Amino acid sequence: MANAVGVEIQTISRLETGTISPTVHRLSQFAELFDCPIGSLFGEHRAAAGEDARSLSLLIADLPREDRRVILRIVSDAASLARAKDERQYREAAIERRELLDATGGDKGKKRRAKRL
């Protein structure tokens, strides 16, 4: 990688450990080297849904029709599971916040204000 962007190996090591920060030019070089958007160098790159659909389409385009249908059913089931997981996590977080408020007396102030009104 160091050779590909024209820097010393120690420079790459310092970048990896956060000792130094890359310039925009260097980020551009890394993105070109890895064939990815610069933003994906900062964390997980989340492509737009249309890009994801295009990627899936390319992956299954040469498969027989029945195999494509099976894969689409699998993706559909996985998406349903992901949505259910997100909803469950949201509910669990709301319950935890409620329990924390109850444990710390966070609702008492609200109750007192309501009595005054």
N, C-alpha and C positions, 0 to 999 in steps of 0.2 A: 504494500500500500504506500509506503514511504517513497519508493522509487516511482510509482505511478503518478504521484502528485509533486515530485521533486523536492522532498524534504528529507531530513535525517530521521532515522528510526527513533532517536531520543525525542524528537519533536512530536512524533505520533504518540509516544508514551506519555509525554507531558499533556497532550490534548486529552488522552484517555483518562488520566488521573485528575484532570481539571486544574492542573498547575497553570496552564495557559489556555486562552480561549481562541478559537479559530476566527480568522477574518471572514468576511462575506465571500471574498474571492476563494478562500480555501474551502469554505462550505460548498460553494458552487463546484469546485473540483471534486470533492467527495461525492456529491450528489450525481455528478456525471459518471464518476467511477463506478458507483453502485447502481446506476440507472434508476434513480428514484428522485422524488421531489425533495427540495432542501428541507421542507417542513418535517419530513419523515425522519430526518437525522436527529430531531429533538424528541422523538418518542414514537409511539405507534402511529403509523399513517392510516388514517381512516378515509378511504376513498368514498366518493359519492356513491349512492346506491346504484346509479346507472353504470358506473365503472365496475362495480362488483358484479352486476348482472352480465356485463360484457365479458368479464373474466370467466365467469361460470359458463357462459355460452361457448366461449372458445375452448374451454376444457372438455366439454361434452359434445361438441359439434360433430365429430367423426364417429360417434358411437351409434349403434343401432337405436331405432326409435324407442323400443321397449326399455332398453337400458337407460336412456335419457329420462323416460317417465319414472323409473324406479329412483333415479338420482334426485329428480325434482320432488318426489314424495319424501325422500330422506331429508332434503333441505327444508321442506315445508314442516316436517315434524321437528327438526332441530330448531327452526325459528319459533315454533310454538313453545318449545321447552325454554328457549331463551327469554321469551316474553313472560312466561310464567315465573321464571326465576327472578326477573327484574321486578315484577309485581310483588312477589313474596319478599324480596329484599326491602322494597319500599315499605311494605306493611310492618316488617320486623323493625326497621329503623324508626318508624312512627311509634311503635309500642315501646321501644327503648327510650325514645325522647320523653314519652308520657310517663314512664316509670321513673326516669331521672327527675322530671318535674315534680312528681308526687313525693319522691324521696327527699328532695331538697326544699320542699314547700313552695315550689315555684307557682303553684296555682293560688296560694293564699292571697297574694296581692291582687289577683284578678277577682277573687271572691269578695274581698273588701271593697274594691272599686265598684263592683256590681251592687253591693248593699247600699253604698252611698247614693247611687243613681236612683 
